[in-house]
Amino acid sequence: MDLVVPCNSLFRQTPLHPRLPSPKGDVFPFRCRRKTTSELQSPVSATSPNGNPFPSVPTHKVTVLDRKQGVVHEFVVPEDQYILHTAEAQNITLPFACRHGCCTSCAVRVKSGQIRQPEALGISAELKEKGYALLCVGFPSSDVEVETQDEDEVYWLQFGRYFARGPIERDDYALELALGDE
């Protein structure tokens, strides 16, 4: 198996170790990787060791109606990349906070299409079934149309039945005690 290293002048000019011959008799026992990609860019085409191209990653059109800004964003996202990261790489600003799928800041309502979100801890299975998704940990599985949601509204849908057992009364004495401890 060949070692894959970045191509730069150091590696192009000298073998890994001058006394070790290449197993194939080549001068250099490695192959250069000429193109790189990050998680925020569209993937580049790659080739297998025998020179055949790997199949390219499918891409999908994502349309986001940002209700707060009153703007519609359309962009293409590879199936293996997060929607939020790809949007940011294209200078598209969408709401977010934690970037880990734990809050509801980037919550959207899916109008059409499918989003795969195995790491979305901030949305219950019940809300996922109702069409809610998180852009920070969401991968498009098809062309998708989504609409941003109010973070508090989604939080209420998720947790309101547990915390809202009637009107909340302000306890000034407890507040004074808490502030006194600081």
C-alpha positions in Angstrom: 0.0 0.0 0.0 1.3 3.4 -0.9 1.5 6.3 1.5 -0.6 9.3 0.4 1.0 12.6 1.3 0.4 16.2 0.3 2.4 17.2 -2.8 5.0 19.9 -2.0 8.6 20.4 -3.0 10.0 18.5 0.0 8.2 15.3 -0.8 8.6 15.6 -4.6 12.4 15.8 -4.3 13.3 13.2 -1.7 12.1 9.7 -0.8 10.8 9.0 2.7 14.0 7.4 3.6 17.0 7.4 1.2 18.2 3.8 2.1 14.8 2.1 1.8 13.8 1.1 -1.7 10.3 1.3 -2.8 8.4 -2.0 -2.8 7.5 -1.4 -6.4 11.0 -0.3 -7.4 9.8 3.3 -7.7 12.0 6.2 -6.7 9.4 7.5 -4.3 7.3 5.0 -2.2 4.3 7.3 -2.0 1.6 9.0 -4.1 0.9 12.7 -4.0 -2.6 13.9 -3.1 -2.9 17.0 -5.3 -6.4 18.1 -4.2 -7.7 18.5 -0.7 -11.1 19.4 0.7 -12.5 20.5 4.0 -15.9 19.9 5.6 -17.0 23.4 4.5 -16.3 22.9 0.8 -17.8 20.8 -1.9 -15.8 17.6 -2.2 -13.4 17.2 -5.0 -13.3 14.2 -7.3 -10.9 11.5 -6.1 -9.3 8.5 -7.7 -8.8 5.0 -6.3 -5.3 3.4 -6.3 -5.9 1.8 -9.7 -6.7 5.2 -11.2 -10.5 4.8 -11.5 -12.6 7.7 -10.3 -14.6 7.2 -7.1 -18.3 7.9 -7.6 -19.1 11.5 -6.8 -21.1 12.4 -3.7 -24.7 13.3 -4.7 -25.7 16.9 -4.1 -29.1 18.4 -3.4 -30.7 21.8 -3.7 -31.6 23.3 -0.3 -34.0 26.2 -0.1 -34.3 28.0 3.2 -36.9 30.6 3.9 -35.5 32.7 6.7 -38.6 34.0 8.4 -36.8 36.4 10.7 -34.9 38.1 7.8 -37.6 37.7 5.2 -35.1 36.1 2.8 -35.0 32.9 0.7 -31.6 31.2 0.3 -31.0 28.6 -2.3 -27.8 26.6 -2.4 -26.4 23.1 -3.2 -25.3 20.8 -0.4 -23.4 17.5 -0.8 -25.2 14.6 0.8 -22.3 14.0 3.2 -22.0 17.5 4.6 -24.0 19.5 7.1 -26.4 22.0 5.7 -25.4 24.8 8.0 -21.6 24.3 7.3 -22.2 24.4 3.6 -24.3 27.5 3.8 -21.6 29.3 5.8 -19.0 28.2 3.2 -21.1 30.1 0.6 -21.4 33.2 2.8 -25.1 32.5 3.7 -26.0 33.5 7.2 -28.5 31.2 9.0 -29.4 31.1 12.7 -27.4 28.8 14.9 -25.9 28.6 18.5 -24.4 25.4 19.7 -23.5 23.7 16.3 -23.9 20.3 18.0 -27.6 19.5 17.6 -28.4 20.2 21.2 -30.3 23.5 21.1 -33.1 24.7 18.9 -31.5 27.8 17.4 -31.1 26.4 13.9 -34.5 24.5 14.0 -36.4 24.4 10.7 -39.7 23.0 9.6 -39.3 20.8 6.5 -41.8 21.7 3.8 -40.6 19.2 1.3 -37.8 16.7 1.0 -35.9 14.7 3.5 -33.1 15.6 6.0 -31.1 12.9 7.8 -30.2 14.0 11.3 -28.8 11.2 13.4 -27.1 13.5 15.8 -30.0 15.9 16.5 -30.4 15.6 20.2 -32.2 19.0 20.5 -35.3 17.7 18.8 -37.4 14.8 20.1 -38.5 11.9 17.9 -42.0 13.3 18.1 -41.0 16.7 16.6 -38.8 15.0 13.9 -41.9 13.0 12.9 -43.8 16.3 12.6 -41.2 17.6 10.2 -38.7 19.6 12.4 -35.0 19.4 11.8 -31.7 21.0 12.9 -29.5 22.5 10.2 -26.3 22.2 12.1 -26.4 18.4 12.1 -28.7 17.8 9.2 -27.6 16.2 5.9 -29.9 16.5 2.9 -31.2 13.2 1.5 -33.1 14.9 -1.4 -33.8 18.4 -2.6 -35.2 20.1 0.5 -37.4 23.2 1.2 -37.3 24.3 4.8 -38.5 27.3 6.9 -36.7 28.6 9.9 -38.6 28.6 13.2 -38.6 30.7 16.3 -36.2 29.1 18.8 -38.6 29.7 21.7 -41.5 28.3 19.8 -39.7 25.0 19.1 -38.4 24.8 22.7 -42.0 25.3 23.9 -43.2 22.5 21.6 -40.4 20.2 22.9 -40.5 21.0 26.6 -43.6 23.1 27.3 -45.7 20.2 28.6 -43.1 19.5 31.2 -42.4 23.0 32.5 -45.6 24.9 31.9 -48.0 23.7 34.6 -49.8 27.1 34.9 -48.6 30.7 35.3 -45.2 31.3 36.7 -45.1 33.4 39.8 -42.0 35.6 40.4 -40.3 34.9 43.7 -38.5 38.1 44.6 -37.2 36.6 47.9 -35.6 33.7 46.1 -34.1 36.1 43.6 -32.6 38.3 46.4 -31.1 35.2 48.0 -29.6 34.1 44.7 -28.1 37.5 44.0 -26.8 37.7 47.5 -24.7 34.5 46.9 -22.8 36.0 44.0 
